[in-house]
Amino acid sequence: MYRMLASLLFCLPVLSVAAVPAQIVAGSQVLWLQPDGTVWASGDAESVRGDDDTRPRKSFRRIVGLERIVSIAINHDASDSAAAIDVDGALWLWGNLAELACTTEECKMPAHVPRRFEALGRVRAVALGQQHLIAIGHDGKLRSAGSNELGQLGSGPLRNESRMQARLPRLIETIADPVAVAAQGDTSLVLRGDGTVWGMGSARWGLLGEA
């Protein structure tokens, strides 16, 4: 009896870790989310790889500072930004878009170090554009942050917007029941629960379904 209980208790952490599905995203770098919630990277020498080594790397190494991760994303068109969501719904950024998580004009942390974007709150999905991001919050609402030159944040561009203003998340109230998000360059796409797809920002290459 005691031996059986000890065996079950020993297995519980393993079952908990195995509940995280493995995931791979790639651009010029490859990010690999493992079942234990850690993120490993290889590829070109960029901050997305999570280190400051100036040489390309063929082997995977763990990105320090990321634990209990359940989802990862990368900026596919430029491969210069990455994001991760942990089990608590916190969003972590590194690479060029990491400056969105800075609370002052000058961020002292290197771009390759993941930092938490606390102003966005808890999220369950995120997509990265070239200079912006769009996310679905735990409350089921859409939020966006970053550059809005072409309206990719779901609102009209603000004139004379400062870098600090661009870091403030915006609530997109015009699109209800979002279930998935995607981004490409200056374009944002949202899949709703009714199966319709909504787009914002640049219509280049027909990304918004228009000529």
ChimeraX attribute file (.defattr): number of C-alpha atoms within 10 A of each C-alpha:
attribute: neighborCount
match mode: 1-to-1
recipient: residues
	/A:1	6
	/A:2	7
	/A:3	7
	/A:4	9
	/A:5	10
	/A:6	10
	/A:7	11
	/A:8	11
	/A:9	10
	/A:10	11
	/A:11	11
	/A:12	11
	/A:13	10
	/A:14	12
	/A:15	10
	/A:16	11
	/A:17	14
	/A:18	14
	/A:19	12
	/A:20	18
	/A:21	13
	/A:22	17
	/A:23	15
	/A:24	16
	/A:25	16
	/A:26	16
	/A:27	17
	/A:28	19
	/A:29	23
	/A:30	20
	/A:31	27
	/A:32	22
	/A:33	24
	/A:34	20
	/A:35	19
	/A:36	18
	/A:37	22
	/A:38	19
	/A:39	28
	/A:40	20
	/A:41	24
	/A:42	23
	/A:43	19
	/A:44	19
	/A:45	17
	/A:46	23
	/A:47	23
	/A:48	33
	/A:49	31
	/A:50	27
	/A:51	18
	/A:52	14
	/A:53	12
	/A:54	10
	/A:55	10
	/A:56	14
	/A:57	15
	/A:58	12
	/A:59	9
	/A:60	15
	/A:61	16
	/A:62	18
	/A:63	21
	/A:64	14
	/A:65	12
	/A:66	19
	/A:67	15
	/A:68	19
	/A:69	23
	/A:70	24
	/A:71	23
	/A:72	24
	/A:73	20
	/A:74	27
	/A:75	28
	/A:76	21
	/A:77	15
	/A:78	14
	/A:79	23
	/A:80	24
	/A:81	28
	/A:82	27
	/A:83	25
	/A:84	26
	/A:85	24
	/A:86	20
	/A:87	15
	/A:88	12
	/A:89	18
	/A:90	17
	/A:91	28
	/A:92	22
	/A:93	26
	/A:94	26
	/A:95	24
	/A:96	19
	/A:97	24
	/A:98	24
	/A:99	24
	/A:100	29
	/A:101	21
	/A:102	19
	/A:103	14
	/A:104	11
	/A:105	9
	/A:106	8
	/A:107	13
	/A:108	9
	/A:109	12
	/A:110	16
	/A:111	23
	/A:112	22
	/A:113	21
	/A:114	25
	/A:115	23
	/A:116	19
	/A:117	21
	/A:118	14
	/A:119	15
	/A:120	22
	/A:121	15
	/A:122	20
	/A:123	21
	/A:124	21
	/A:125	24
	/A:126	25
	/A:127	25
	/A:128	30
	/A:129	26
	/A:130	21
	/A:131	21
	/A:132	26
	/A:133	28
	/A:134	28
	/A:135	27
	/A:136	24
	/A:137	19
	/A:138	13
	/A:139	10
	/A:140	15
	/A:141	18
	/A:142	29
	/A:143	22
	/A:144	27
	/A:145	24
	/A:146	25
	/A:147	22
	/A:148	21
	/A:149	16
	/A:150	16
	/A:151	17
	/A:152	29
	/A:153	27
	/A:154	24
	/A:155	17
	/A:156	12
	/A:157	14
	/A:158	13
	/A:159	7
	/A:160	7
	/A:161	12
	/A:162	9
	/A:163	14
	/A:164	14
	/A:165	14
	/A:166	17
	/A:167	22
	/A:168	17
	/A:169	21
	/A:170	17
	/A:171	19
	/A:172	16
	/A:173	11
	/A:174	9
	/A:175	15
	/A:176	15
	/A:177	14
	/A:178	22
	/A:179	17
	/A:180	18
	/A:181	22
	/A:182	18
	/A:183	25
	/A:184	22
	/A:185	18
	/A:186	24
	/A:187	26
	/A:188	28
	/A:189	20
	/A:190	25
	/A:191	18
	/A:192	16
	/A:193	12
	/A:194	10
	/A:195	10
	/A:196	9
	/A:197	15
	/A:198	15
	/A:199	20
	/A:200	19
	/A:201	23
	/A:202	18
	/A:203	16
	/A:204	13
	/A:205	9
	/A:206	9
	/A:207	18
	/A:208	17
	/A:209	11
	/A:210	8
	/A:211	8
